[in-house]
Amino acid sequence: MTATVVIAVSDLLFQTRIEGAVAAMGLTPLIADTAQRLDAALESRVLAAVFDVHEAAFAPNEAIARASAAGTRVLAFGRHTSPKDLRAARVAGAEIVVPRSELVDRLPELLRRLLPEDDADIVEADSASL
């Protein structure tokens, strides 16, 4: 059984890109684009979660705090023109917070940084080709 990464993003462009990168790493992507799906996902043990800090489907910072408190490692991203929202995600418990452009440019690397050291062997060596 592979580790699960929750994708709390409703924007289909970013959702699809993140889902593909997660799957290419040998991990199981789980889309949580509604509050109900996110709540259900956070109740189960998941390795990591990726949040859009501007997600309208739920309160992202509250969800980030719940995920972090449950031991889920969090990557958050948002518009570079909203540094206040990016800082709030960090305060809420996100381990990695980046603007959208950096997420696009460095997605596989950022996902690898979320993996605990003992789970690093999950990552396929060729994930850099994404």
Secondary structure, DSSP 4 states (H G I P E B T S, - for coil): ---EEEEE---HHHHHHHHHHHHHTT-EEEE--SHHHHHHHHHS--SEEEEETT-SSS-HHHHHHHHHHTT-EEEEEE-TT-HHHHHHHHHHT-SEEEEHHHHHHHHHHHHHHHS-GGGGGGS-TTGGG-
